[in-house]
Amino acid sequence: WEFPDLPVFFGNSEVPIPIFQTLFQSPDEGWQVFTSAQAPDGKCLCTAVIPVQGSCSRDLRSLQLRQLLEKVQNISQSMEVLDLRTFRDLQYVRNTEALMKGLDSRLRVASEGHKALNARSFQDLKEKMRELLPLLPVLEQYKADSRLIVHLKDEVRNLSGILLAIQEEMGAYDYEELQQRVLLLEARLHACLQKLGCGKLTGVSNPITIRASGSRFGSWMTDTMTPSTDSRVWYMDGYYKGRRVLEFRSLSDFVSGQNFVQHLLPHPWAGTGHVVFNGSLYYNKFQSNVAVRYHFRSRSVLVQRSLAGAGYNNTFPYSWGGFSDIDFMVDENGLWAVYTTNQNAGNIVVSRMDPHTLEVLRSWDTGYPKRSAGESFMICGILYVTNSHLAGAKIYFAYHTNTSSYEYTDIPFHNQYSHISMLDYNPRERVLYTWNNGHQVIYNVTLFHVINTAGEL
């Protein structure tokens, strides 16, 4: 990066299409600049879109290649049938050509010695010749078509050979080896995006409603750290003593309410502050300040740990209540817990946690009263707090864990259905997931940061 300080806006545009692959508008490769302008101090301001995190397109390309090969094979078979029919027709026309030539020869002889022919037989020859004359251009067309078909057959044969060679080259690698390479590449790209994509929140898009289902309160999410090919959706209706988690295969299945499996948690949950991180569900155990890590694949609790001093049972909830004392969230820096204690006088505490052991690594006292917050979420180590869960809410407060400092913000936040009971950021997709009065909604975000001359963020 060899250029002076450039503030750059990163964000996604809103596309209200309930299909996972196209739901969050972003380019397939490269960075896209939407707009650019010059600030009064001379700095260049750019609005850009972060590229979709890379995933191996081998399967898609192989499928496309197989489909193309099938098409070429179908064309080749059709060409064989056409060639056979043309050959038969051409034989017929060639026989007719010999007949025409013989007739033409007889006619010339008869013309020269017409005294030996009576008028009637001569007239018959002329009539037959007149009937055969239209076949001459037909014969020439058949000859041209025949040459074209031979040329086309050669092209199809060459194309088939090229496609087969490509297929053999693509299949030369072991699939498991390629899959490992893809996973490693995705991990490296994910780490790269964590660094390049982090920044300060400057804007939130209009809401995109995905589905209307369930009760007034609930939680829904996708995994925040799996490869991009994993598009499963988890759905947890209600905030009180719930145990049933629905796992949908994809976002489109979630929209249609089909193709899901059910997980029955061994311990009921409290609130809606759950998060799925690297194949595990993190949630608050009902009637306790215990954090639980439930692993979906093994269908078992891997670890549970008490958050020392954390309030529970509506002691320090968000403004909407609902046993929302403890709120788990994930951003580019890992797993966090947001809660409060008596020692902190009801102010929001942010704790970074070890996702494997649930040990608290470090905590910050933000100074913001939790009961005055509508909801909160983490982006790039910054806690953002809304001032209400009702209509007219805005993102009002931001706490920076890297500097242990805070600021008041004024970021518009359109609360379409007037009662938010869950709000979480997904760093993999760079969107906010929301449960709003029985509606499952997402928001795209715009981030801002400065790229220094040395390329450091």
C-alpha positions, 0 to 999 in steps of 0.5 A, a space after each residue: 500500500 504505497 499511498 497517503 492516508 485514505 479514509 475508505 468506506 466499506 459496506 454492502 448494498 441492500 438487495 431484498 431477495 430471500 436467497 442466501 447467495 444473492 441476499 447480501 449484494 457484493 462482488 464475486 471478486 475484487 473491490 468495487 468502488 461505488 462513489 468517491 469524493 474529496 473532503 474539505 481537508 483534501 482526503 479522498 473519500 470512497 464508498 466500496 463493497 468488500 468482496 464475497 469471501 472466496 470459496 472454491 468454485 471447483 464443484 460449480 465449474 465441474 458441474 458446468 463442465 459436465 453439463 457442457 460435455 453432455 451438450 457436446 455429446 448430444 450435439 455429436 449424436 445429433 450430428 451422426 443422425 443428421 449425417 446419416 440422413 444427409 448421406 442418404 439424401 445425397 445418394 439419392 440426389 447423386 443418382 438423380 444427377 447421373 440420370 439427369 446427365 444421361 438424359 441431357 446427353 440423349 437430348 443433345 444427341 436427339 437435338 443434333 439428329 432430330 430428323 431421326 426422332 418424331 416430334 412427339 418423342 422429342 417433345 417428351 425428352 424436352 418435358 422430362 429435362 424441364 422437370 429435372 432442371 430444378 434439381 440442379 440447384 438442390 444438388 449444389 445445396 446438398 453438396 454445400 451442406 454436406 461439406 458444412 456438416 463434415 466441417 462441423 463434425 470436425 469442430 465438435 470432435 475437437 471441442 470434445 477432446 478439449 473438454 475431456 482434457 480439461 476434465 482430466 486435468 481438473 480431476 487430477 487432484 484428489 478432492 480431499 486435498 483440494 478441499 483442504 486447500 480451499 479450507 486453508 485458503 478460506 481461513 487465510 482470506 477470512 483473517 485478511 478480511 478481518 484486518 482489512 475490513 474492520 472499521 468504525 460503523 457509519 451507517 445501517 441500511 434499511 431493514 430487509 425482512 426475511 420471514 415473519 414467524 414465531 412469537 414476538 420474541 426470539 433469536 435466529 442466526 447463522 454461524 459466524 465462523 464456518 466456511 462460506 459453503 455452510 449456509 445453515 440457519 438456526 431458529 430459537 423461538 421465545 425467551 423463557 425456558 426454551 429448549 428447542 433449536 431448529 436447524 435449517 439447511 439453508 436460508 431458502 429452506 428457512 424462508 419456506 420453513 422446510 428441511 430442518 432438524 431439531 436439537 433439544 438442549 439439555 438445559 433451557 435458555 434465558 433471553 435471546 442473546 444466543 450466538 452460533 460460533 464455529 459449530 457451537 451454540 453459546 447461550 445463557 442457562 435459565 435461572 443462572 448466570 451460567 454460560 453454556 456451549 452446546 456442540 451441534 454435531 455431537 449434540 452435547 454440552 462441551 462446557 459450561 461456566 458461571 460469569 462471576 457476579 453477572 446478573 440474571 432473571 431480569 436483574 439487569 436486562 435490556 429495556 425490553 426485559 425478557 431475561 436479556 441479562 446476558 447477551 453473547 455475540 461474535 465479531 472479527 475478534 472472537 466471542 464476547 459476553 455483554 452483561 452487568 453486575 452489582 459491582 458495576 452499578 448496572 452499567 454494561 460490562 463487555 467481556 472477551 471470552 475464550 470460546 473453548 473454555 468460556 473463561 473471561 479473558 478481559 472485561 471493560 466497564 462501559 459506564 452505560 446503564 444496561 436498562 437504558 439500552 434497547 439492544 447492543 452488538 459488537 463490530 471490530 471490538 467496538 460495542 454499539 448500543 441502541 437507545 431503545 427497542 421501540 420505534 424511533 431507535 438509533 445507535 446512540 453509544 459506542 464503546 471502543 475496547 482497544 482504547 477503553 473509551 466511549 463516544 455518543 453516536 447518532 446513527 439512524 436505525 429503522 425499527 420497522 416493526 417497533 419491537 426489537 428483542 434480538 440484535 447481533 452482528 455476523 462478521 462472516 456476512 457483515 450484516 445485522 440479524 434482528 428479531 423484530 416483533 415476530 419478523 426475522 430481519 437483516 440490516 447491511 452495515 457500512 464501516 469506515 477506516 483509514 489505511 495508513 501509508 505503511 499499510 497498517 490499519 
